Amino acid sequence: MKTLVGDLLSNPTAVQLYREQKFDYYSAHKLYRSISEMVLLQQESYLENLIVIYSKHRMAVEIGGVKDARDMFAHHMIHQQYDYPSWERYAGATHFFDILPAANFDSKRGDQLIKADKSLVPMLVKNHLYPQMYGIAFFDTQKMLSHYQTSINDRLMIVDGNGEIIFSNFDMSTELFAELLKADDYLEDGDRYFFHQKGEFSGLTYVHVVPSAWLSSEMKQINLFIAGMIFLSLLIGLTISFWFSRRFHQPVKSIVEALKSREALQLKDSGIMEFSLIGNRVLQIQQDLQTQQSRLASHAFANKARRIHDDFSALQDMQLIDEPFHILLFEIEYRQEFAEQIAQDEAKPIYYIREFIACQFDTWGERHLTFQVESNQVVSLIFATADKQDYYEKLEGLKHIFDLDRDAYLITIVLGKQYRYFSEVSYAYERIRQIAAMRHLGLGTQILRDEEQQWQEIPYTFQQDQELHVFLQSGDITGIRKWTYKMVAYLERHQANARHYRDFSFSLVQRVNRSMLAQGLELEALYGVEEQLSECYEQNDYLHFFSRWLDSLQSICEKRKDDFDPILQEVFHYIQENYAAELTLERMAERLKLSSGYLSVYFKRKSGMNFLEYLNQVRIEKAKELLQLTELKVQEIGEKVGYTSSNSFFRMFKKWTGLTPGDYRRQMHEQADGSRENS
């Protein structure tokens, strides 16, 4: 549970909420849903509630929703020892995990105090990276006691390392407790025995009470049982020893020694058929065990890389945990023609590539684990301390082999740095994935090194955005063409990688297509351009694509001069002129003297989007202009473009742009300032 709560505090939503200067209720609602799911899934742990508190906002998110933290502990989780200032003191301590004494938390309904019918144990967890955020998990003591208590009765006391009682359902004097702690394992007091044991992980001391009479009765039964078992064991042992000594003699000794040493069994011809069968079976088991250990290690490391919780104790015997390792990533991208050929069995190529990589490492004499993480990714962990340059030279040989199939697929190899601990696998995997995204333009296999390089965004200026906006508004395909080629040259000057080119191209295509649709152009002929972009690997590929794409747009625009749709043009014109009004499909249909159902189907078929999508697109584009060119408040801008609710405006703006209105305005101003500084 400590790990689960810690993972929740590292959740991107929780961290984003922590970093916001102003409390974001939308993110808080997402965190609330995560908490509700966790509490539901952890019913077997008897988790009653989980509260995440943000000290700087004085807000709390729990299974009941989002609340003011002070109000929560004053009306919903009431206990004299645990008011809000007390929690802040607990959280302000230097340790990041603590189990606190159980308590009954009351609640208020109006002025009426409702007494709690159950006792809860609080567990406080903090993340050292975010000191003003902490989580409190509450567990039902009675349910835990009834499930986990295996003694003859339910009398139990739990005490922490400072001598403070965490939970107790019986009374015990201070003097008696002090004597008990001095005793090794138990203490006899009258007709009772007190047994205590300290938890290895938690550091808590558990005290059980057992009546002397019951213990005496049990000891008599155990003594009788042990005596009977000893007699029976001696009888069986003598019989079996006699039979085995006559039947097997030295062959049994050979098998046992082979098993103890874990070395491959060396079979000798003993002339006994049973021994031969056993020996062959033991040899097969040893071989299967080695194979299964390798698979188990690959599975465990793959889960660790993807942050999947698992039990890694089985790896201890393989001596792989906390052994230094280099990490390598092989990311495969199939070319379109080859991808179509393997569509029926797409898992086979990655399997062959993985086995080839593993064979190469075996040939080089490296101790390694090579496993598939994703459908297009193979990861190798090399357990050695060789110099990184040695691996780079060996990978150059692999590169030449992979390049023989460059017409079928491209491979990006990332050579990560050396890591010391198994716990770093997740970070190492995320790091090499980031490096893989920095692949350069070009065909063939590329080898990238983890040299502390970071992803660099290409700084697009406000002026560049405005130029494209003007061309789009006027439908000037020639202007769009010149702007596009100029931006390709701009990317080249900034040494853009393949991801930069692809992101720019997809963004441009989507933006131009939306604008053309908004102007009433039917773009069925341009469907599938995303597949064409996926086959662009060099700058000339992108230039040829843009040439073909813009030529098609030019033809469609010229054809439009001869095709005029009065219904579509009336809808476009009316929305452009009246977007700030309360427009609906029904009112538009009434204006055109058509049924709303017919207009909905007609508009969708002709424009490629429904009526409400187009209306929201026009409103958001107008809002973007006002955010860039005016100093009006965000709420006023929302009202000017037709949104009566600030929440509706914020939600729709973020859906279309990926940013809040405030973030968009700030980004545009920063780009404009940067452009002026450069000029």
Secondary structure per residue as TSV (DSSP state, phi and psi in degrees):
chain	resnum	aa	ss	phi	psi
A	1	M	-	360.0	-34.3
A	2	K	H	-60.1	-42.1
A	3	T	H	-65.8	-42.8
A	4	L	H	-63.0	-45.0
A	5	V	H	-66.5	-39.2
A	6	G	H	-61.7	-40.5
A	7	D	H	-63.5	-38.6
A	8	L	H	-62.8	-39.7
A	9	L	H	-69.8	-19.6
A	10	S	T	-94.8	-1.1
A	11	N	S	-57.4	135.9
A	12	P	H	-53.2	-36.8
A	13	T	H	-65.9	-43.6
A	14	A	H	-64.3	-41.3
A	15	V	H	-67.9	-41.7
A	16	Q	H	-61.1	-41.9
A	17	L	H	-63.2	-36.0
A	18	Y	H	-67.4	-37.4
A	19	R	H	-80.8	-18.3
A	20	E	-	-66.4	134.5
A	21	Q	S	-68.2	-36.0
A	22	K	S	-111.4	135.8
A	23	F	-	-61.6	123.8
A	24	D	-	-96.3	105.0
A	25	Y	H	-69.0	-26.6
A	26	Y	H	-67.1	-46.5
A	27	S	H	-65.2	-36.5
A	28	A	H	-62.2	-37.3
A	29	H	H	-66.4	-38.5
A	30	K	H	-63.2	-41.6
A	31	L	H	-64.7	-37.4
A	32	Y	H	-60.2	-40.3
A	33	R	H	-67.5	-37.2
A	34	S	H	-63.8	-40.4
A	35	I	H	-65.1	-44.0
A	36	S	H	-60.8	-43.1
A	37	E	H	-64.1	-40.2
A	38	M	H	-64.1	-45.7
A	39	V	H	-62.9	-39.2
A	40	L	H	-65.4	-42.1
A	41	L	H	-75.8	-19.5
A	42	Q	T	-103.9	31.8
A	43	Q	G	-63.5	-32.5
A	44	E	G	-69.2	-17.6
A	45	S	G	-90.3	-0.9
A	46	Y	T	59.0	38.9
A	47	L	E	-78.1	117.3
A	48	E	E	-88.9	-37.6
A	49	N	E	-158.7	156.1
A	50	L	E	-139.5	122.9
A	51	I	E	-118.5	129.0
A	52	V	E	-108.3	121.9
A	53	I	E	-111.1	132.2
A	54	Y	E	-108.8	103.8
A	55	S	T	-62.4	-42.7
A	56	K	T	-69.5	-24.1
A	57	H	T	-96.8	-12.2
A	58	R	T	54.5	42.3
A	59	M	E	-123.0	154.7
A	60	A	E	-133.5	140.6
A	61	V	E	-120.3	124.4
A	62	E	E	-145.3	-175.3
A	63	I	T	-63.2	-21.8
A	64	G	T	-88.9	-4.6
A	65	G	E	128.3	-156.1
A	66	V	E	-108.3	126.0
A	67	K	E	-138.7	161.1
A	68	D	E	-68.5	128.7
A	69	A	H	-61.0	-40.7
A	70	R	H	-66.6	-38.9
A	71	D	H	-67.3	-34.9
A	72	M	I	-61.4	-48.8
A	73	F	I	-82.7	-2.4
A	74	A	I	-100.0	-19.6
A	75	H	I	-131.2	-24.8
A	76	H	I	-115.8	-29.3
A	77	M	S	-130.2	76.0
A	78	I	B	-96.2	124.5
A	79	H	-	-160.3	137.5
A	80	Q	T	-59.1	-36.7
A	81	Q	T	-77.5	-21.9
A	82	Y	S	-121.5	60.2
A	83	D	-	-85.5	176.1
A	84	Y	H	-61.5	-44.1
A	85	P	H	-59.2	-34.1
A	86	S	H	-65.1	-43.0
A	87	W	H	-62.5	-39.5
A	88	E	H	-63.8	-35.4
A	89	R	H	-68.5	-43.0
A	90	Y	H	-58.5	-46.6
A	91	A	H	-68.3	-26.0
A	92	G	T	-78.2	-7.5
A	93	A	S	-67.6	163.5
A	94	T	S	-76.5	-25.3
A	95	H	-	-79.2	158.0
A	96	F	S	-114.2	8.9
A	97	F	E	-152.5	133.8
A	98	D	E	-156.1	141.9
A	99	I	E	-108.3	124.5
A	100	L	-	-107.3	161.1
A	101	P	-	-58.8	144.0
A	102	A	-	-66.8	153.5
A	103	A	B	-157.5	158.5
A	104	N	-	-94.9	116.2
A	105	F	-	-96.5	112.6
A	106	D	B	-83.9	175.7
A	107	S	E	-144.8	166.1
A	108	K	E	-119.8	140.5
A	109	R	E	-124.6	99.6
A	110	G	T	70.5	-125.8
A	111	D	T	-96.0	-2.4
A	112	Q	E	-87.0	128.0
A	113	L	E	-88.9	123.3
A	114	I	E	-103.5	116.1
A	115	K	-	-72.9	140.8
A	116	A	-	-77.7	144.7
A	117	D	S	-103.8	7.2
A	118	K	S	-143.2	154.6
A	119	S	-	-101.6	136.8
A	120	L	E	-122.1	140.1
A	121	V	E	-101.0	119.7
A	122	P	E	-83.3	141.2
A	123	M	E	-124.8	117.6
A	124	L	E	-99.9	129.2
A	125	V	E	-128.9	134.2
A	126	K	E	-124.0	155.8
A	127	N	-	-107.7	121.0
A	128	H	T	-63.4	-16.8
A	129	L	T	-78.9	-22.4
A	130	Y	-	-130.8	78.4
A	131	P	T	-64.6	-23.1
A	132	Q	T	-95.9	21.0
A	133	M	E	-133.9	133.2
A	134	Y	E	-150.1	158.1
A	135	G	E	-115.9	145.9
A	136	I	E	-126.8	117.2
A	137	A	E	-102.0	137.1
A	138	F	E	-115.9	126.9
A	139	F	E	-115.9	141.1
A	140	D	E	-76.7	111.5
A	141	T	H	-67.1	-38.2
A	142	Q	H	-67.3	-41.9
A	143	K	H	-66.3	-42.0
A	144	M	H	-63.2	-39.7
A	145	L	H	-64.3	-46.3
A	146	S	H	-66.9	-27.6
A	147	H	H	-88.5	-43.0
A	148	Y	H	-97.4	-20.1
A	149	Q	-	-74.2	120.6
A	150	T	-	-112.4	11.1
A	151	S	S	-79.2	178.4
A	152	I	S	-75.0	-14.7
A	153	N	S	-142.0	178.9
A	154	D	-	-102.9	18.8
A	155	R	-	-81.4	119.8
A	156	L	E	-149.9	142.3
A	157	M	E	-131.6	136.9
A	158	I	E	-122.0	128.9
A	159	V	E	-127.7	137.7
A	160	D	-	-83.4	-178.6
A	161	G	T	-65.4	-17.9
A	162	N	T	-93.6	5.4
A	163	G	S	83.7	8.4
A	164	E	-	-89.0	135.0
A	165	I	E	-75.8	120.5
A	166	I	E	-83.8	-41.5
A	167	F	E	-154.6	143.0
A	168	S	E	-160.4	138.2
A	169	N	S	-122.3	24.1
A	170	F	S	-151.6	162.1
A	171	D	-	-95.2	145.7
A	172	M	-	-150.9	130.9
A	173	S	-	-69.5	155.6
A	174	T	H	-62.8	-40.4
A	175	E	H	-64.3	-42.1
A	176	L	H	-66.4	-38.0
A	177	F	H	-66.4	-38.3
A	178	A	H	-64.2	-40.1
A	179	E	H	-65.6	-38.3
A	180	L	H	-62.0	-43.0
A	181	L	H	-65.4	-28.4
A	182	K	H	-75.2	-28.4
A	183	A	S	-70.2	156.4
A	184	D	S	-67.1	-60.0
A	185	D	S	-127.3	-29.9
A	186	Y	E	-151.4	169.3
A	187	L	E	-143.3	132.9
A	188	E	E	-96.3	129.3
A	189	D	E	-136.6	97.4
A	190	G	T	67.3	-122.3
A	191	D	T	-96.5	20.7
A	192	R	E	-132.5	150.1
A	193	Y	E	-114.1	132.1
A	194	F	E	-107.5	118.3
A	195	F	E	-106.4	138.0
A	196	H	E	-134.9	150.1
A	197	Q	E	-150.6	141.5
A	198	K	E	-98.7	130.0
A	199	G	-	-68.4	132.9
A	200	E	T	-67.1	-38.3
A	201	F	T	-89.2	-47.3
A	202	S	T	-80.5	-25.9
A	203	G	-	78.1	7.4
A	204	L	-	-86.8	150.4
A	205	T	E	-104.6	128.3
A	206	Y	E	-109.3	127.4
A	207	V	E	-117.1	125.4
A	208	H	E	-115.9	152.0
A	209	V	E	-117.5	125.3
A	210	V	E	-127.8	129.0
A	211	P	E	-64.5	144.0
A	212	S	H	-64.2	-37.6
A	213	A	H	-63.2	-43.2
A	214	W	H	-65.5	-38.7
A	215	L	H	-65.7	-40.6
A	216	S	H	-63.5	-42.5
A	217	S	H	-63.1	-43.0
A	218	E	H	-65.8	-38.6
A	219	M	H	-64.1	-37.7
A	220	K	H	-63.4	-45.2
A	221	Q	H	-64.3	-39.6
A	222	I	H	-64.6	-41.4
A	223	N	H	-62.0	-42.6
A	224	L	H	-64.7	-42.0
A	225	F	H	-64.7	-42.6
A	226	I	H	-63.7	-41.6
A	227	A	H	-62.0	-43.6
A	228	G	H	-64.3	-41.1
A	229	M	H	-67.2	-36.4
A	230	I	H	-63.8	-46.0
A	231	F	H	-62.0	-46.4
A	232	L	H	-64.2	-39.8
A	233	S	H	-63.8	-41.5
A	234	L	H	-62.5	-42.5
A	235	L	H	-64.7	-46.3
A	236	I	H	-66.4	-41.4
A	237	G	H	-61.4	-43.2
A	238	L	H	-63.9	-41.8
A	239	T	H	-64.2	-47.5
A	240	I	H	-67.6	-40.0
A	241	S	H	-60.7	-42.7
A	242	F	H	-62.9	-43.5
A	243	W	H	-67.8	-44.4
A	244	F	H	-67.2	-37.9
A	245	S	H	-63.0	-33.2
A	246	R	H	-80.6	-28.3
A	247	R	H	-91.2	-41.0
A	248	F	T	-116.5	-38.7
A	249	H	S	53.8	-120.2
A	250	Q	H	-66.5	-32.4
A	251	P	H	-55.4	-40.2
A	252	V	H	-63.1	-42.4
A	253	K	H	-61.0	-38.4
A	254	S	H	-64.0	-42.6
A	255	I	H	-64.7	-45.5
A	256	V	H	-61.2	-44.3
A	257	E	H	-63.7	-37.8
A	258	A	H	-65.2	-39.6
A	259	L	H	-68.3	-39.4
A	260	K	H	-64.9	-38.4
A	261	S	H	-84.7	-10.4
A	262	R	T	59.5	18.9
A	263	E	-	-90.0	158.4
A	264	A	-	-60.6	134.6
A	265	L	-	-68.8	128.5
A	266	Q	-	-97.2	106.3
A	267	L	-	-76.1	137.0
A	268	K	-	-122.9	146.1
A	269	D	-	-76.1	106.0
A	270	S	-	-98.7	-11.0
A	271	G	S	81.3	2.9
A	272	I	-	-108.9	120.7
A	273	M	H	-64.0	-41.0
A	274	E	H	-60.6	-42.4
A	275	F	H	-62.6	-41.2
A	276	S	H	-61.6	-42.1
A	277	L	H	-63.1	-45.9
A	278	I	H	-64.3	-43.8
A	279	G	H	-61.8	-43.5
A	280	N	H	-62.7	-39.7
A	281	R	H	-67.2	-41.5
A	282	V	H	-62.6	-41.7
A	283	L	H	-62.9	-40.7
A	284	Q	H	-65.5	-40.0
A	285	I	H	-62.9	-42.4
A	286	Q	H	-61.0	-42.9
A	287	Q	H	-66.7	-42.8
A	288	D	H	-63.6	-38.0
A	289	L	H	-63.7	-41.1
A	290	Q	H	-62.8	-41.7
A	291	T	H	-64.2	-45.0
A	292	Q	H	-66.0	-36.6
A	293	Q	H	-62.2	-42.0
A	294	S	H	-62.6	-43.3
A	295	R	H	-66.0	-41.0
A	296	L	H	-61.4	-43.6
A	297	A	H	-63.7	-43.3
A	298	S	H	-61.6	-44.5
A	299	H	H	-62.1	-44.1
A	300	A	H	-65.9	-43.0
A	301	F	H	-67.4	-36.5
A	302	A	H	-64.1	-42.3
A	303	N	H	-64.6	-40.2
A	304	K	H	-64.2	-40.5
A	305	A	H	-62.7	-37.9
A	306	R	T	-91.7	11.6
A	307	R	T	61.4	36.7
A	308	I	-	-94.2	126.4
A	309	H	-	-67.7	134.3
A	310	D	-	-154.3	169.0
A	311	D	-	-93.6	109.0
A	312	F	-	-97.7	9.4
A	313	S	G	-64.3	-25.6
A	314	A	G	-65.7	-19.2
A	315	L	G	-79.3	-11.8
A	316	Q	G	-60.5	-41.0
A	317	D	G	-68.7	-20.7
A	318	M	G	-85.9	-3.4
A	319	Q	T	56.1	41.2
A	320	L	-	-108.3	-25.2
A	321	I	T	-71.1	139.4
A	322	D	T	60.0	31.0
A	323	E	-	-107.1	133.9
A	324	P	-	-55.8	145.2
A	325	F	E	-150.0	150.2
A	326	H	E	-97.8	144.3
A	327	I	E	-116.1	135.6
A	328	L	E	-127.4	141.7
A	329	L	E	-118.8	132.8
A	330	F	E	-116.8	107.1
A	331	E	E	-105.2	123.0
A	332	I	E	-106.7	133.3
A	333	E	E	-123.4	113.9
A	334	Y	E	-79.6	138.9
A	335	R	-	-75.9	155.7
A	336	Q	H	-58.1	-46.5
A	337	E	H	-62.8	-42.6
A	338	F	H	-68.9	-37.1
A	339	A	H	-61.9	-36.9
A	340	E	H	-68.2	-34.7
A	341	Q	H	-68.1	-33.9
A	342	I	T	-100.9	14.0
A	343	A	G	-58.0	-33.6
A	344	Q	G	-77.2	-21.8
A	345	D	G	-146.4	64.5
A	346	E	T	-73.3	-12.0
A	347	A	H	-80.9	-17.2
A	348	K	H	-69.1	-46.0
A	349	P	H	-59.3	-43.1
A	350	I	H	-65.8	-31.0
A	351	Y	H	-65.5	-45.7
A	352	Y	H	-65.4	-39.6
A	353	I	H	-63.0	-43.5
A	354	R	H	-62.0	-45.0
A	355	E	H	-65.4	-36.0
A	356	F	H	-64.9	-43.3
A	357	I	H	-62.2	-44.4
A	358	A	H	-61.5	-41.4
A	359	C	H	-63.1	-37.7
A	360	Q	H	-62.9	-44.2
A	361	F	H	-65.4	-37.6
A	362	D	H	-62.4	-40.5
A	363	T	H	-62.7	-37.9
A	364	W	T	-75.9	-6.5
A	365	G	T	77.2	26.6
A	366	E	-	-93.9	139.3
A	367	R	-	-80.9	121.8
A	368	H	E	-151.0	164.3
A	369	L	E	-126.1	122.4
A	370	T	E	-121.2	122.6
A	371	F	E	-148.8	158.9
A	372	Q	E	-90.0	129.5
A	373	V	E	-100.4	-48.7
A	374	E	E	-124.8	177.9
A	375	S	T	-64.3	-19.3
A	376	N	T	-128.2	21.4
A	377	Q	E	-133.8	134.3
A	378	V	E	-121.6	133.4
A	379	V	E	-118.0	137.3
A	380	S	E	-120.8	131.2
A	381	L	E	-109.2	120.7
A	382	I	E	-107.3	117.5
A	383	F	-	-92.8	83.0
A	384	A	-	-160.2	166.9
A	385	T	-	-115.0	23.9
A	386	A	-	-65.0	160.5
A	387	D	-	-68.3	144.1
A	388	K	H	-61.7	-32.2
A	389	Q	H	-63.6	-33.2
A	390	D	H	-62.0	-43.4
A	391	Y	H	-66.1	-37.4
A	392	Y	H	-62.1	-41.3
A	393	E	H	-66.4	-36.5
A	394	K	H	-69.2	-38.1
A	395	L	H	-66.3	-27.1
A	396	E	H	-61.0	-37.3
A	397	G	H	-65.4	-41.1
A	398	L	H	-61.1	-40.2
A	399	K	H	-57.4	-44.5
A	400	H	H	-62.7	-35.8
A	401	I	H	-70.3	-46.6
A	402	F	H	-62.4	-33.7
A	403	D	G	-66.7	-16.1
A	404	L	G	-64.3	-24.7
A	405	D	G	-110.2	29.4
A	406	R	T	-63.6	-21.8
A	407	D	T	-74.9	-15.5
A	408	A	T	-100.2	-38.9
A	409	Y	E	-157.3	161.4
A	410	L	E	-116.8	141.6
A	411	I	E	-123.8	132.6
A	412	T	E	-107.7	118.7
A	413	I	E	-103.6	126.2
A	414	V	E	-114.2	120.5
A	415	L	E	-96.7	104.6
A	416	G	E	-80.5	168.9
A	417	K	E	-82.2	177.3
A	418	Q	E	-81.7	139.5
A	419	Y	E	-121.4	153.2
A	420	R	-	-97.1	-36.3
A	421	Y	-	-120.1	149.7
A	422	F	G	-59.7	-32.1
A	423	S	G	-65.2	-13.5
A	424	E	G	-89.2	1.3
A	425	V	H	-59.5	-44.0
A	426	S	H	-60.1	-47.2
A	427	Y	H	-63.9	-43.2
A	428	A	H	-61.0	-41.3
A	429	Y	H	-65.8	-45.7
A	430	E	H	-61.7	-36.6
A	431	R	H	-65.2	-47.1
A	432	I	H	-71.4	-26.2
A	433	R	H	-65.4	-39.6
A	434	Q	H	-63.6	-41.0
A	435	I	H	-65.0	-38.6
A	436	A	H	-61.3	-30.8
A	437	A	T	-68.9	-11.6
A	438	M	T	-94.0	19.3
A	439	R	-	-56.3	140.6
A	440	H	-	-83.7	164.9
A	441	L	S	-63.4	149.5
A	442	G	S	131.6	154.0
A	443	L	S	-84.2	169.2
A	444	G	S	88.8	174.6
A	445	T	-	-80.4	139.1
A	446	Q	E	-122.3	141.7
A	447	I	E	-111.9	119.9
A	448	L	E	-113.1	144.4
A	449	R	E	-111.0	149.4
A	450	D	-	-84.7	90.6
A	451	E	S	-111.2	37.9
A	452	E	S	62.1	24.6
A	453	Q	-	-80.0	149.2
A	454	Q	-	-120.2	154.8
A	455	W	-	-64.9	129.1
A	456	Q	-	-114.4	122.0
A	457	E	-	-76.4	146.7
A	458	I	-	-82.8	122.9
A	459	P	-	-79.1	100.1
A	460	Y	-	-83.2	138.6
A	461	T	-	-93.5	162.0
A	462	F	H	-63.1	-37.3
A	463	Q	H	-63.5	-41.9
A	464	Q	H	-61.1	-43.4
A	465	D	H	-63.6	-41.0
A	466	Q	H	-66.4	-38.1
A	467	E	H	-59.9	-46.6
A	468	L	H	-64.3	-38.6
A	469	H	H	-60.9	-41.5
A	470	V	H	-64.4	-44.9
A	471	F	H	-63.0	-39.3
A	472	L	H	-66.4	-42.3
A	473	Q	H	-63.9	-35.2
A	474	S	H	-90.5	-7.0
A	475	G	T	67.6	30.2
A	476	D	-	-86.4	94.2
A	477	I	H	-67.2	-35.8
A	478	T	H	-62.3	-43.5
A	479	G	H	-63.5	-40.7
A	480	I	H	-62.7	-38.9
A	481	R	H	-62.6	-47.3
A	482	K	H	-63.9	-41.3
A	483	W	H	-62.8	-40.5
A	484	T	H	-63.5	-47.2
A	485	Y	H	-65.5	-34.7
A	486	K	H	-65.3	-37.8
A	487	M	H	-71.2	-32.8
A	488	V	H	-63.3	-41.3
A	489	A	H	-65.2	-35.7
A	490	Y	H	-64.0	-41.9
A	491	L	H	-63.5	-39.2
A	492	E	H	-64.2	-41.0
A	493	R	H	-63.7	-33.2
A	494	H	T	-90.1	12.6
A	495	Q	T	53.3	48.5
A	496	A	-	-67.2	145.2
A	497	N	-	-92.3	-177.7
A	498	A	H	-61.2	-37.8
A	499	R	H	-65.9	-37.6
A	500	H	H	-60.6	-46.7
A	501	Y	H	-62.2	-42.5
A	502	R	H	-69.2	-43.5
A	503	D	H	-62.2	-42.9
A	504	F	H	-61.7	-42.9
A	505	S	H	-67.0	-45.9
A	506	F	H	-61.9	-42.9
A	507	S	H	-62.3	-43.4
A	508	L	H	-64.6	-45.9
A	509	V	H	-60.0	-46.5
A	510	Q	H	-64.0	-40.6
A	511	R	H	-68.4	-43.3
A	512	V	H	-66.8	-42.4
A	513	N	H	-63.0	-41.4
A	514	R	H	-62.4	-41.5
A	515	S	H	-66.2	-41.9
A	516	M	H	-65.2	-38.9
A	517	L	H	-63.2	-40.2
A	518	A	H	-64.1	-24.5
A	519	Q	T	-91.7	6.8
A	520	G	T	91.4	12.7
A	521	L	-	-83.6	138.9
A	522	E	-	-93.3	118.2
A	523	L	-	-110.5	29.4
A	524	E	G	-56.4	-34.4
A	525	A	G	-66.2	-17.4
A	526	L	G	-99.6	0.4
A	527	Y	T	-64.2	140.3
A	528	G	T	97.9	6.8
A	529	V	H	-67.3	-24.6
A	530	E	H	-62.3	-39.4
A	531	E	H	-65.0	-37.0
A	532	Q	H	-65.3	-39.9
A	533	L	H	-64.7	-32.4
A	534	S	T	-66.0	-14.8
A	535	E	T	-99.0	12.1
A	536	C	-	-93.8	118.0
A	537	Y	-	-121.6	-16.3
A	538	E	S	-130.1	166.1
A	539	Q	H	-61.5	-38.2
A	540	N	H	-62.6	-32.6
A	541	D	H	-61.8	-43.5
A	542	Y	H	-66.7	-40.5
A	543	L	H	-63.2	-41.3
A	544	H	H	-66.2	-39.5
A	545	F	H	-62.3	-48.7
A	546	F	H	-60.7	-37.3
A	547	S	H	-62.6	-48.6
A	548	R	H	-64.3	-43.8
A	549	W	H	-63.7	-46.1
A	550	L	H	-70.3	-31.8
A	551	D	H	-62.3	-41.1
A	552	S	H	-64.7	-41.3
A	553	L	H	-62.2	-40.7
A	554	Q	H	-60.9	-42.6
A	555	S	H	-65.0	-40.9
A	556	I	H	-65.1	-41.2
A	557	C	H	-65.3	-39.3
A	558	E	H	-68.2	-37.0
A	559	K	H	-66.9	-29.9
A	560	R	H	-63.3	-27.9
A	561	K	T	-61.7	-29.5
A	562	D	T	-90.7	-19.6
A	563	D	-	-107.3	123.5
A	564	F	-	-131.6	122.8
A	565	D	-	-106.0	104.4
A	566	P	H	-64.1	-36.5
A	567	I	H	-65.4	-49.8
A	568	L	H	-63.0	-42.9
A	569	Q	H	-65.9	-35.2
A	570	E	H	-66.5	-40.8
A	571	V	H	-63.9	-47.7
A	572	F	H	-58.9	-47.8
A	573	H	H	-63.7	-43.9
A	574	Y	H	-65.7	-41.0
A	575	I	H	-67.9	-41.2
A	576	Q	H	-59.7	-33.7
A	577	E	H	-88.9	-23.7
A	578	N	H	-129.4	29.0
A	579	Y	T	-62.5	-24.8
A	580	A	T	-79.5	-12.6
A	581	A	S	-82.1	172.8
A	582	E	-	-84.3	87.1
A	583	L	-	-94.5	141.6
A	584	T	-	-138.0	161.5
A	585	L	H	-61.8	-37.9
A	586	E	H	-64.2	-43.0
A	587	R	H	-66.0	-38.5
A	588	M	H	-65.8	-41.1
A	589	A	H	-64.3	-40.4
A	590	E	H	-64.0	-37.0
A	591	R	H	-65.2	-37.2
A	592	L	H	-89.3	-0.7
A	593	K	T	59.0	44.4
A	594	L	-	-126.0	162.9
A	595	S	-	-76.9	149.2
A	596	S	H	-64.5	-35.6
A	597	G	H	-64.0	-44.1
A	598	Y	H	-64.8	-45.0
A	599	L	H	-62.7	-38.8
A	600	S	H	-61.6	-48.1
A	601	V	H	-67.1	-41.3
A	602	Y	H	-63.9	-46.0
A	603	F	H	-65.6	-41.2
A	604	K	H	-64.2	-43.2
A	605	R	H	-67.1	-38.3
A	606	K	H	-81.9	-35.9
A	607	S	H	-103.3	-19.0
A	608	G	S	87.7	-2.0
A	609	M	S	-141.5	158.9
A	610	N	-	-83.1	172.2
A	611	F	H	-59.5	-46.1
A	612	L	H	-67.6	-36.2
A	613	E	H	-62.8	-43.3
A	614	Y	H	-66.0	-41.9
A	615	L	H	-60.1	-45.1
A	616	N	H	-66.8	-35.1
A	617	Q	H	-63.1	-44.9
A	618	V	H	-62.8	-44.2
A	619	R	H	-63.1	-42.6
A	620	I	H	-68.2	-38.9
A	621	E	H	-62.2	-41.5
A	622	K	H	-65.6	-38.4
A	623	A	H	-64.2	-39.1
A	624	K	H	-62.2	-39.2
A	625	E	H	-63.6	-44.1
A	626	L	H	-66.4	-36.9
A	627	L	H	-65.6	-34.6
A	628	Q	H	-79.4	-37.8
A	629	L	H	-106.2	-8.6
A	630	T	-	-127.8	170.4
A	631	E	-	-109.9	18.5
A	632	L	-	-61.6	151.2
A	633	K	-	-66.6	154.4
A	634	V	H	-60.5	-40.5
A	635	Q	H	-63.7	-39.6
A	636	E	H	-65.6	-39.2
A	637	I	H	-64.1	-41.7
A	638	G	H	-58.3	-42.2
A	639	E	H	-68.0	-36.6
A	640	K	H	-67.6	-28.0
A	641	V	T	-98.4	6.5
A	642	G	T	110.4	5.6
A	643	Y	-	-100.5	117.3
A	644	T	S	-80.5	-18.8
A	645	S	-	-114.0	130.5
A	646	S	H	-62.5	-39.0
A	647	N	H	-63.1	-40.8
A	648	S	H	-63.2	-41.7
A	649	F	H	-63.1	-48.4
A	650	F	H	-60.1	-45.9
A	651	R	H	-64.0	-45.6
A	652	M	H	-68.5	-38.5
A	653	F	H	-63.8	-43.1
A	654	K	H	-69.0	-33.4
A	655	K	H	-63.6	-39.8
A	656	W	H	-84.4	-30.7
A	657	T	H	-112.8	-18.0
A	658	G	S	81.9	0.1
A	659	L	S	-129.7	157.3
A	660	T	-	-76.4	159.3
A	661	P	H	-55.5	-41.1
A	662	G	H	-64.6	-42.5
A	663	D	H	-65.1	-38.0
A	664	Y	H	-64.9	-45.4
A	665	R	H	-61.5	-43.5
A	666	R	H	-63.7	-41.6
A	667	Q	H	-64.5	-42.4
A	668	M	H	-65.2	-39.4
A	669	H	H	-66.3	-40.3
A	670	E	H	-64.2	-41.3
A	671	Q	H	-65.5	-39.2
A	672	A	H	-65.0	-40.8
A	673	D	H	-64.3	-41.5
A	674	G	H	-64.2	-37.1
A	675	S	H	-65.0	-41.9
A	676	R	H	-65.5	-38.4
A	677	E	H	-65.1	-40.9
A	678	N	H	-65.7	-37.4
A	679	S	-	-73.1	360.0
